Amino acid sequence: MDDSVAEYDVVVAGAGPVGLMLACELVLGGARTLVVERLAEVDETIKAGAINSPTAVALYRRGLLPALAEVQEAAMNRFREFRESYEFRKSRGGESGAAAASAVPPPRFAGHFAGIMLSAALLDESDPAFADLGPADGIGLIPQATLERLLGERARELGVEVRRQVELTGFATDDTDEGGSGVTVRLAGAQDVRAGWLVGCDGGRSTVRKLAGFDFPGTPPEITGYQAIADLTGVEGLRGGWNTTESGTYAYGPMPGRILTVEFDGPPADRETPVTTEELQASVRRVTGVDVTVGEVRSLTRFTDNCRQASTYRAGRVLLAGDAAHVHSPFGGQGLNLGVGDAMNLGWKLAAVVRGDAPEGLLDSYTRERHPIGAWVLEWTRAQIALMRTESHARALREVVTGMAGTVGGTTYLVKKISGVWQHYDLPGDHPLVGHSAPDLEFADGTRLADHLHGGRALLLDLADDPKLRARAEGHGDRVDVRTTVAAGHPELAALLVRPDGYVAWAATTDSAQDMGKGPEDTLEAALERWFGAPVS
């Protein structure tokens, strides 16, 4: 091979939020990483407008909470601007700006299901699923493009090499009985690069997925949707929020000029054809029944409910994450959150394999843990499509679900699903915390658990000042940080082993810190070796 070919541990195709998040995790883990992206700049097209709890917590654990809070405040200001706008006043029957603003409760993210808005006033916040989330619990309104810029800045700070206007056109893996030693990546207009691993984070039409031959089963689309931010006139007949009509569904707001429509007339004849202002305006008029005129368009996208998922997320030295691994309708912004979760799960594992601290078999846990959550998201979005259909049976079912959503139990159930607080992995161990996102414990020195995860390393918490416990982790000291402290409000916890992605790998209560009565798969030693490799003597 030509010695002049640049070599990396990992090449990531795609510099969207998922690719950038993954690259940051890889670099934290010590992997030499290159990100290639065909676009010159951040894609400002309007997409997801919010993040869920696992995403907010993941970013918080990497020290990004202050930046997220600033972004959310800016988003809230745009929401307030819309509530006080002329267009919104008209949509509420001509109320004055102050009256219109007071007629709607202060903005508080609760979400929607199939356009059925959920009232935060009905949410049972005492549900244990919402406990111990920490300061990230208040973060939600983070637009996708803004998150991409934030992660781009973090990537620069970490020294991630990102090449824009560079498109991956092909690759060749080493085919040997041992599975090969790497991948040669071909880049348009640039020299080939050599890497140990290739990860496709290049979207729903992923070149990496197609070239690697991943199976991508699913269901075909039945809707055409449009989402835009534009200058709109003639909006007096529109109602703010999500609305169902005889022709489909539309959403108006929650920021000035934002409009979304959904029609059940099949997918567009040619998805490659650029969407036009005239196309958007026609859809708005058909769905709303209002003669809205669309003026200057600042952002416009067309979407469907094509719903597919790769059967596996790994084929040898090629892996998939984000939309490259799964696509579905965009309702609720689940795709962004699902992709960030993929990146958090894969990043530390792939970095550990690159360092030689873990065998390649660790990567099999990536599909095993993330595929079920992706499958759930696909079903969740399919259910919303079913409830949004215009035929009479779907409308009857929608009335029933709307009534259930208007109860404390119904709202709490739906919000738990939408927020992602239910998500967990099926990991070995019988402690109820194992496999779940670690609670954001507050320690005696005033710090919280998230403060000790900024570096992307695993963390063993000794909460009972047990020298024997600490000694059992000595052989993993180069891979696992050990901290002795006291957790306020959790006297029952003696120890926690937290993976770099923030999920609990092992836990002990004060009466079982030495694994008394546990099987060999449940011990601390077993967990350390399973996730972080054999101890160093």
C-alpha positions in Angstrom: 0.0 0.0 0.0 1.1 3.6 -0.7 2.8 4.9 2.5 1.5 8.3 1.7 -2.1 7.3 2.3 -3.3 8.9 5.5 -4.2 6.5 8.2 -6.8 6.8 10.9 -8.4 4.5 13.5 -11.9 5.4 12.4 -13.4 7.3 9.5 -16.9 8.7 10.1 -19.0 9.5 7.0 -21.4 12.4 7.8 -20.9 15.5 10.0 -24.5 15.8 11.2 -25.2 15.7 14.9 -24.8 11.9 15.0 -21.5 11.8 13.2 -20.1 14.7 15.2 -21.2 13.2 18.5 -19.7 9.9 17.6 -16.4 11.5 16.6 -16.2 13.4 19.9 -16.7 10.2 21.8 -14.1 8.4 19.7 -11.5 11.1 20.3 -12.3 11.1 24.0 -11.5 7.4 23.9 -8.2 7.9 22.2 -9.1 7.0 18.6 -7.6 8.9 15.7 -10.8 10.0 13.9 -11.6 11.6 10.5 -15.0 12.9 9.7 -15.9 13.5 6.0 -19.0 15.5 4.9 -20.2 16.4 1.4 -21.9 19.6 2.5 -19.9 22.8 2.9 -21.8 24.1 5.9 -24.3 23.1 8.6 -27.6 22.1 7.0 -30.0 24.8 8.2 -33.1 23.1 6.9 -35.8 22.9 9.6 -35.8 19.5 11.2 -36.2 18.3 14.7 -37.0 21.1 17.2 -36.3 19.3 20.4 -34.2 16.7 22.2 -35.4 14.1 24.7 -34.2 13.2 28.1 -31.5 10.7 27.2 -30.0 13.1 24.7 -30.1 16.1 27.1 -28.5 13.9 29.8 -25.8 12.6 27.5 -24.8 16.2 26.5 -25.0 17.2 30.2 -22.6 14.4 31.0 -20.1 15.8 28.6 -20.2 19.3 30.1 -22.5 21.0 27.6 -25.3 22.0 29.9 -24.5 25.7 29.9 -24.5 25.9 26.1 -27.7 23.9 26.0 -29.4 26.3 28.4 -28.4 29.3 26.2 -29.8 27.6 23.1 -33.1 26.8 24.9 -33.5 30.3 26.1 -33.2 31.6 22.6 -35.8 29.0 21.4 -38.1 30.1 24.2 -37.8 33.7 23.1 -38.8 32.8 19.6 -41.8 30.9 21.0 -42.8 34.0 23.0 -42.4 36.1 19.9 -44.8 33.9 18.0 -47.3 33.9 20.9 -47.3 37.7 20.9 -47.3 38.1 17.1 -50.1 39.4 14.9 -50.4 36.1 13.2 -50.9 34.2 16.4 -53.4 36.8 17.7 -55.5 36.3 14.6 -55.3 32.5 14.9 -56.8 32.9 18.3 -59.6 35.1 17.2 -58.1 38.6 17.2 -57.0 38.8 20.8 -54.5 41.5 21.8 -50.9 40.5 22.0 -51.0 40.5 25.8 -54.3 38.6 26.0 -53.1 36.1 23.5 -49.9 35.5 25.4 -51.8 35.0 28.7 -54.5 32.8 27.0 -51.9 30.1 26.5 -49.9 28.7 29.5 -46.2 29.5 29.6 -44.3 27.2 27.2 -43.3 24.0 28.9 -42.3 21.0 26.8 -44.7 18.1 27.1 -44.8 16.9 23.5 -47.5 15.5 21.3 -48.5 12.1 20.0 -49.8 12.1 16.4 -50.6 15.8 16.8 -52.5 15.2 20.0 -51.1 17.9 22.3 -50.2 16.8 25.8 -50.8 19.1 28.8 -47.9 19.4 31.2 -50.5 20.1 33.9 -51.6 16.5 33.6 -48.1 15.0 34.0 -47.5 13.1 37.2 -44.0 14.3 37.9 -43.7 12.1 40.9 -43.5 9.1 38.7 -40.2 7.3 39.5 -39.2 7.4 35.9 -38.6 11.1 36.1 -36.4 10.9 39.3 -32.7 11.7 39.5 -32.3 13.2 36.0 -30.5 16.2 37.5 -30.3 19.7 35.9 -30.7 18.2 32.3 -34.4 17.6 33.2 -35.2 21.1 32.2 -33.6 21.0 28.7 -35.7 20.1 25.7 -36.1 22.9 23.1 -32.9 22.4 21.2 -33.2 22.8 17.3 -31.3 20.2 15.3 -29.2 22.7 13.3 -28.2 24.5 16.5 -27.2 21.3 18.1 -25.1 20.4 15.0 -23.2 23.8 15.4 -22.7 23.2 19.1 -21.3 19.7 18.5 -19.1 21.1 15.6 -17.6 23.5 18.1 -17.0 20.8 20.6 -15.4 18.6 17.9 -13.0 21.5 17.1 -12.1 21.9 20.8 -11.3 18.2 21.0 -9.2 18.2 17.9 -11.5 16.2 15.7 -10.4 16.4 12.0 -13.5 17.3 10.0 -13.3 17.6 6.2 -16.2 19.3 4.6 -17.1 19.3 0.9 -15.5 15.8 0.8 -17.8 13.0 -0.2 -17.3 9.3 0.4 -17.7 7.5 -2.9 -16.6 4.0 -2.0 -14.5 1.8 0.2 -12.8 -1.6 0.2 -12.4 -3.8 3.3 -9.7 -6.3 3.8 -11.2 -9.7 3.2 -9.4 -12.3 5.1 -10.3 -15.3 7.2 -9.6 -13.2 10.3 -12.0 -10.5 9.2 -9.4 -8.1 7.8 -7.4 -5.4 9.4 -9.0 -2.3 8.0 -10.8 -0.3 5.4 -9.6 1.8 2.4 -12.0 4.7 2.0 -12.3 6.5 -1.4 -13.1 10.2 -1.4 -14.3 12.3 -4.3 -11.5 14.7 -5.4 -9.2 13.6 -2.6 -6.7 11.0 -1.8 -7.8 7.7 -0.4 -7.6 7.2 3.3 -6.9 4.1 5.4 -8.7 3.3 8.6 -9.3 0.4 10.9 -13.1 1.1 10.9 -15.7 2.9 8.9 -18.9 4.2 10.4 -21.8 5.4 8.2 -23.6 8.4 9.8 -24.5 9.6 6.4 -28.3 9.8 6.7 -31.3 7.9 5.5 -30.0 7.4 2.0 -26.6 6.3 3.3 -23.9 5.5 0.7 -22.1 3.4 3.3 -25.1 1.3 4.0 -25.8 0.7 0.4 -22.3 -0.1 -0.6 -21.8 -2.4 2.4 -24.9 -4.3 1.5 -26.8 -4.0 4.8 -30.3 -5.5 4.7 -32.8 -2.6 5.2 -36.3 -4.0 5.6 -39.4 -2.0 6.5 -42.7 -0.5 5.3 -43.2 1.8 2.4 -44.4 5.4 2.8 -48.0 6.5 2.6 -47.7 10.3 3.4 -46.2 13.4 1.9 -45.3 16.0 4.5 -43.9 19.6 4.3 -42.3 21.7 6.9 -41.2 25.2 6.4 -40.3 28.6 8.0 -41.6 31.3 5.7 -43.3 34.6 5.5 -47.0 33.8 5.6 -50.0 36.0 4.9 -53.7 35.3 5.1 -53.2 33.2 8.2 -56.2 34.5 10.1 -58.0 31.3 9.7 -55.2 29.1 11.0 -55.1 27.8 14.5 -51.9 27.6 16.5 -50.5 24.2 17.4 -51.4 20.8 15.9 -54.7 20.5 14.0 -56.6 17.7 12.2 -58.8 18.5 9.2 -60.7 16.5 6.6 -57.7 16.6 4.3 -54.9 15.8 6.7 -53.0 17.4 9.6 -51.2 20.7 10.0 -49.2 22.5 12.7 -48.8 26.2 12.9 -46.0 27.6 15.2 -44.5 27.4 17.8 -42.1 30.0 16.1 -42.9 32.8 13.7 -43.6 31.5 10.2 -43.3 27.8 11.0 -45.9 25.6 9.1 -46.1 21.8 8.7 -48.6 19.8 6.7 -49.3 16.1 6.3 -51.3 14.5 3.5 -52.2 10.9 3.0 -52.0 10.7 -0.8 -48.9 8.6 -1.0 -45.3 9.7 -1.3 -44.1 12.2 -3.8 -43.6 10.9 -7.4 -40.0 12.0 -7.3 -38.3 12.7 -4.0 -35.2 13.9 -5.8 -37.1 16.9 -7.3 -36.4 20.0 -5.2 -39.5 21.1 -3.3 -40.9 24.5 -4.4 -42.8 27.4 -2.8 -45.8 26.7 -5.0 -45.8 23.0 -3.9 -45.8 24.1 -0.2 -48.5 26.7 -0.7 -50.8 24.2 -2.5 -50.4 21.7 0.3 -51.1 24.3 3.0 -54.3 25.4 1.3 -55.5 21.9 0.7 -54.9 20.7 4.3 -56.0 23.9 6.2 -58.8 25.1 3.8 -57.3 28.6 4.3 -56.0 30.7 1.4 -52.6 31.2 2.9 -50.0 32.9 0.7 -46.4 31.7 1.1 -43.8 34.5 0.6 -40.1 34.3 1.2 -39.1 30.8 2.3 -36.2 30.6 4.8 -36.3 26.8 5.2 -38.3 24.1 3.5 -38.2 20.4 3.5 -40.4 17.6 2.2 -40.7 14.2 4.1 -42.4 10.9 4.1 -43.0 8.1 6.6 -40.7 5.5 4.9 -40.0 3.2 7.8 -37.0 0.9 7.7 -34.2 -0.5 10.0 -31.0 -2.3 9.2 -31.1 -5.9 10.5 -27.7 -5.4 12.1 -25.7 -2.3 12.7 -22.3 -4.0 12.0 -20.9 -5.8 9.0 -17.3 -6.6 9.8 -15.4 -3.3 10.0 -18.3 -1.2 8.8 -20.9 0.1 11.2 -24.0 2.3 11.0 -25.5 4.9 13.3 -28.3 7.4 13.1 -30.6 7.6 10.1 -28.1 5.4 8.2 -29.3 2.6 10.4 -33.0 3.5 10.7 -35.5 5.8 9.1 -39.1 6.7 10.0 -41.5 9.7 10.0 -40.1 12.7 11.8 -42.9 13.3 14.3 -41.5 14.1 17.7 -37.9 14.4 16.5 -37.2 10.8 17.6 -34.7 10.3 14.8 -32.2 12.9 16.1 -32.4 11.4 19.6 -32.2 7.9 18.5 -29.0 8.7 16.5 -27.3 10.5 19.4 -28.1 7.5 21.6 -26.4 5.3 18.9 -23.3 7.5 19.0 -23.1 7.4 22.8 -23.4 3.7 22.8 -20.9 3.0 20.0 -18.3 5.6 20.6 -16.7 4.3 23.8 -16.9 0.7 22.7 -15.2 1.3 19.3 -12.5 3.4 21.0 -11.8 0.6 23.5 -11.5 -1.9 20.6 -9.1 0.5 18.8 -7.0 0.9 21.9 -6.8 -2.9 22.3 -8.5 -2.8 25.7 -11.5 -4.8 24.5 -12.0 -7.6 22.0 -14.0 -6.9 18.8 -16.8 -8.9 20.3 -17.7 -5.9 22.4 -19.0 -4.3 19.3 -21.7 -7.0 19.0 -23.3 -5.4 22.1 -23.9 -2.3 20.0 -26.6 -3.9 17.8 -27.9 -6.0 20.7 -28.5 -2.9 22.9 -29.5 -0.3 20.3 -31.5 -2.3 17.8 -34.5 -2.9 20.1 -34.8 0.8 20.9 -34.7 1.6 17.2 -37.4 -1.0 16.5 -39.5 0.6 19.2 -39.2 4.0 17.7 -40.3 2.7 14.3 -43.4 1.2 15.8 -44.1 4.4 17.8 -44.0 6.5 14.6 -46.1 3.9 12.7 -48.8 4.2 15.4 -48.9 7.9 15.0 -49.4 7.6 11.2 -52.3 5.2 11.9 -53.9 7.8 14.2 -53.4 10.7 11.7 -55.1 9.0 8.7 -58.2 10.7 7.4 -60.4 7.6 7.0 -63.3 7.2 9.5 -62.0 4.2 11.5 -58.7 6.1 12.2 -60.6 9.2 13.2 -62.8 7.2 15.6 -59.7 5.7 17.2 -58.1 9.1 17.4 -61.1 10.3 19.5 -60.6 7.5 21.9 -56.8 8.1 22.2 -57.4 11.8 22.6 -59.7 11.1 25.6 -57.1 8.8 27.2 -54.3 11.4 26.6 -56.4 13.9 28.5 -56.0 12.0 31.7 -53.1 12.0 34.2 -52.4 8.4 33.6 -52.6 8.8 29.8 -50.4 11.9 29.7 -47.8 10.4 32.0 -47.6 7.2 30.0 -47.2 9.1 26.7 -44.7 11.6 28.0 -42.5 8.8 29.5 -42.4 7.2 26.1 -41.8 10.5 24.2 -39.1 11.7 26.7 -37.2 8.5 26.5 -36.9 8.0 30.2 -38.1 4.4 29.8 -35.0 3.4 27.7 -32.7 0.8 29.1 -30.5 -2.1 28.1 -30.8 -5.8 29.0 -27.5 -6.2 30.8 -26.4 -9.0 33.2 -27.2 -8.3 36.8 -30.1 -8.4 39.1 -29.9 -4.9 40.7 -32.7 -2.7 39.4 -30.3 0.0 38.3 -28.3 -2.3 36.0 -28.9 -1.4 32.4 -30.5 1.9 33.2 -29.1 5.4 32.9 -27.3 6.2 36.1 -29.1 8.5 38.5 -27.5 11.9 38.7 -26.4 11.5 42.2 -25.3 14.5 44.3 -22.2 14.0 46.3 -21.0 15.4 49.6 -18.6 17.9 47.9 -21.5 19.4 46.0 -20.6 17.8 42.7 -23.0 15.5 40.8 -22.3 12.3 38.9 -22.4 14.0 35.5 -19.5 16.2 36.6 -17.3 13.1 36.7 -18.2 11.8 33.3 -17.0 14.8 31.2 -13.9 12.9 30.1 -15.8 9.9 28.7 -14.3 7.4 31.0 -16.0 4.6 33.1 -16.5 5.4 36.7 -16.6 3.1 39.8 -18.3 4.9 42.7 -17.4 3.6 46.1 -20.2 5.0 48.3 -19.3 3.0 51.4 -15.6 3.8 51.7 -14.7 0.1 51.1 -11.0 -0.5 50.5 -11.7 -4.1 49.4 -14.1 -2.9 46.8 -11.5 -0.4 45.4 -8.8 -3.1 45.4 -11.0 -5.3 43.1 -10.8 -2.6 40.4 -7.1 -2.0 40.6 -6.3 -4.0 37.4 -8.6 -1.6 35.4 -7.2 1.6 36.8 -6.1 2.8 33.3 -9.6 2.4 32.0 -11.9 3.1 35.0 -11.8 6.1 37.3 -12.5 5.2 40.9 -14.1 7.7 43.3 -14.9 7.3 47.0 -17.6 9.6 48.1 -21.1 9.8 49.7 -24.3 10.1 47.7 -26.9 12.3 49.4 -30.3 10.8 49.5 -29.2 7.3 48.5 -28.0 5.6 51.7 -28.9 2.2 50.3 -26.3 2.4 47.5 -22.9 1.0 48.3 -21.3 1.1 44.9 -22.0 1.8 41.2 -20.0 0.9 38.1 -21.0 3.4 35.4 -20.0 2.9 31.7 -18.7 5.8 29.7 -22.2 6.3 28.2 -23.6 6.8 31.6 -25.4 3.4 31.9 -25.1 1.3 35.0 -23.0 -1.9 34.4 -23.0 -3.1 38.0 -24.5 -2.0 41.4 -24.4 -3.1 45.0 -26.5 -2.1 48.0 -25.1 -1.6 51.5 -25.9 -5.2 52.4 -24.4 -6.8 49.3 -21.3 -4.8 48.4 -19.1 -7.9 48.3 -21.5 -9.7 45.9 -22.7 -12.0 48.6 -25.1 -14.5 47.1 -24.5 -13.3 43.5 -23.8 -15.6 40.6 -20.5 -15.4 38.7 -22.0 -13.2 36.0 -23.2 -10.6 38.6 -19.9 -9.8 40.3 -17.9 -6.6 39.9 -15.0 -8.5 38.4 -17.3 -10.0 35.8 -18.7 -6.6 34.9 -15.3 -4.9 34.7 -13.9 -7.6 32.4 -17.1 -7.8 30.3 -17.1 -4.0 29.5 -13.4 -3.0 29.9 -11.4 -6.0 29.1 -9.1 -8.2 31.2 -7.3 -6.6 34.2 -3.7 -5.6 33.9 -1.6 -7.4 36.5 
